[in-house]
Amino acid sequence: HLNLCATLSQLQRHADAILHAQSALIRVFEFLSPSMLNGELTGDLRETDREQVSVLCIAYHNLAVEHEYLKNFDAALCAYTSGKRWAERFLDESHQLVGILSSSVEAVRAKLPHNSVALRRADRLAVAFRPAGGRDHQHLLTPRNHDDSRGARDRSSSGDGAGN
């Protein structure tokens, strides 16, 4: 997907390139998620995980570049910041991607107004990884049967416990 992203970008097809950068992010997360879930994704990574984190950072970088081409600086800043956060956490501080992502974050920050919501969001993203700490994420769930919400509400209150 990253090769397709780069090719589409050179062809000035930036919206299509974004889709491939996003697909690359998903694929890398699919690879890394077992290590994350098992608590194995720490500062001392296996070589294969380190390579995948590098690819993840590149995918975030490419996504941000495409957003910049489309003048969507808010999204570009968030993507650069996410990549920088991963790079700083899992790659050596002298790694080339840490420097590239850091300078890219600063360059895009300079393009945004000082009261930008994106700047505040990027500041929150830049904070080190923290465990959720048992926070309730129920509000993130998409409700089922959204086109029949009254019927679902009636069924769930009927006491049958099924809720469908």
N, C-alpha and C positions, 0 to 999 in steps of 0.2 A: 504493500500500500504506500509506503514512503517513496518508492521509485515512481509510482503513478502520480503521487502528489507533486513531486518535483517536475515531472514531465508536463503535467497539466498546468503547473504554474508557469513554466517556460512558454507554454502556448497561450498564456493570458487567460486561462480558464480557472480562475481563482475559486469560484464557488464550488466547482467540481473538485478542485484540489483539497478544499476543506473537508469534503466528505471522506476522502482517502486518508487524510491526516487523522480524522476522528476514528476511522476504521482501524488504523494502526494503533491508536491509543487503546481501543477495545481489545484488540488481539494481544497486546502486551499485558494489559491488566488480566486477561484470561490466563496468561502464562504465569504471572506473578501471584495471582490470588491464592493458590494453594499454599505458597510459602507465607503469605500474609496471614492467612487464616490459622496456620499452624504455629505462628509466632516465630518463624524462622527468618523473617525479613528484618534483620538487625543491621547495625553498622558494619558488621563483619560478614559480608555477603560471599556466597559461593560465586565462582567466576561466571557461571551461566546467569545467575541472578544479576550480577553487576553488569553484564552485557545487556540484559533486558532492561535494566534501569537506564542505561545509556540510550537505548533505542526509545524508551519512553520519553526521555528528555528531548531527544531529537524530534519525536512526534509532536510534543508540546511546542517546540520551537517552530516547526513547519506550520502547525496550525496557527500560531501567532503571526507568522510572516504573511500567511494568506489573509488573515483578518486585517493586517496592516495594508495590504494591497487594496482591500475593499474599503479602506478608511474606517474600519470598525475598531477603533483604538481601545475601547473598553474591553472587548473580547480579547484583543491582542495582549493587553496588559495582564489579564487574568491567566491566559495560557502561558505567557512567558514566566509569570510568577509561580505558577504550578510546576513548570519544568525546573525552575531555579530551586524551588523547595525540595524536589526530589534529588536534584544534583547535589545540593549542599548536604543533604542528609546521608546519601549513600555513595557519593563519589569523593575522591580526594579533592581537597580544596584547590589543588593545583591543576585539576582536570580542566581541559579546554572548555568543556560544556558549562562549567560553573562560571567562567569568565564571560563566555558568549551570552549566556542567559542573563547574567547580572547586568552587563552593559545594555542589553536589549530592554530589560525592565526599565532602566534609567532613561533610555532614549524615548520610550513610549510614555513614561510618566511625564516627561517634559512637554509632550503634545497635548496633555489633558488639562482642563481647568483645575485649579487648586481645590475647588469644592466638589469635584467629581465623585460620584458614587463608586465608580470603578477604582479610584484611588483607595477609598476606604475598604472596598472588597479585597483589593490586592494586599493591603496591609494585613487583613485577617488571614488571607491565604498564606502569607509569608511566615506566619507563626509556625513554629515547629509542630510536627505531628504529635497529636495528643490522643490518648484513648478516649472513647466516648464517655466512659465513666458511668455507664448505666442510664444514660439519658433516654427519655421516651421519644421514640421516632415514629410513633403511631400516626402523627400528622403528615408524614411523608407517603403513607400508603394511599394509592388511588382507590377510591371506593368502587366496589363492584356494583353492577346493575344501575349505573348512573342514569340510564334512560328510563328506568322504572323505580325511581327512588321512593315514591310513596308506597308502592307494593312491597319493596324490600323492607321499608320501615315497619309496615304492618306485619310482615312475616316475622321479623326479628323480635317484635314485641309480643308475639303470640305465645312465646315460651317454649317453642319446640326445639330451640337451641341450634337449629340448622342455619338460620340466618340467610338462606337463599330462597 
